[in-house]
């Protein structure tokens, strides 16, 4: 095998490694972008009894939302249905 043929073989091998590296980078980038995209919220609602100093007992509706993900979330409306 001549020097020119050896150089051509190594060029082909380098091209294959570059292609595999590019594919791996694309797969990792897509995985990371899909993972961050998820919106994770913890929502709870319930009746709370408020006892004050001399005031009558009051029952209030309490709704709480906690963002568990990395993506910012804005809550526009809150609905309630009784079935």
C-alpha positions in Angstrom: 0.0 0.0 0.0 1.5 3.3 -1.0 1.5 6.5 1.1 -1.2 8.1 -1.1 -3.5 5.0 -0.5 -2.8 5.2 3.3 -3.7 8.8 3.4 -7.0 8.1 1.5 -7.9 5.3 3.9 -7.3 7.6 6.9 -9.3 10.4 5.3 -12.3 8.0 4.9 -12.0 6.8 8.5 -11.9 10.5 9.6 -15.0 11.2 7.6 -16.8 8.3 9.2 -15.8 9.4 12.7 -16.9 13.0 12.0 -20.3 11.7 10.7 -20.8 9.5 13.8 -19.9 12.5 16.0 -22.3 14.7 14.3 -25.1 12.2 14.6 -24.4 11.7 18.3 -24.4 15.5 18.9 -27.8 15.9 17.2 -29.3 13.0 19.2 -28.0 14.5 22.5 -29.3 18.0 21.5 -32.7 16.7 20.7 -32.9 14.7 23.9 -32.0 17.7 26.0 -34.4 20.0 24.2 -37.3 17.5 24.7 -36.5 17.0 28.3 -36.5 20.7 29.2 -39.7 21.2 27.2 -41.9 19.4 29.7 -44.0 21.5 32.0 -44.3 19.9 35.5 -46.8 21.5 37.9 -47.9 20.4 41.4 -51.4 21.6 42.0 -53.5 21.3 45.1 -56.9 22.7 46.1 -58.9 22.4 49.3 -60.9 24.1 52.0 -59.1 25.8 54.8 -60.5 26.9 58.1 -59.2 30.2 59.4 -59.4 30.9 63.1 -58.7 34.4 64.2 -58.5 36.2 67.4 -62.1 36.7 68.4 -63.4 36.6 64.8 -65.9 33.9 63.8 -64.6 30.8 62.0 -64.1 31.3 58.3 -63.8 28.7 55.5 -61.9 29.6 52.4 -60.9 27.9 49.2 -57.1 27.5 48.8 -55.5 26.8 45.5 -51.7 26.3 45.3 -49.5 25.7 42.3 -45.8 24.9 42.4 -43.6 24.8 39.3 -41.4 21.6 39.4 -39.8 22.1 36.0 -37.2 24.5 34.6 -39.5 26.1 32.1 -41.3 29.3 33.2 -45.1 28.9 33.4 -47.9 31.5 33.6 -51.3 30.6 34.9 -54.0 32.6 33.1 -57.2 31.2 34.6 -58.4 28.9 37.3 -61.6 26.9 36.8 -63.7 24.9 39.2 -66.2 22.2 38.4 -68.5 20.3 40.8 -69.9 17.1 39.6 
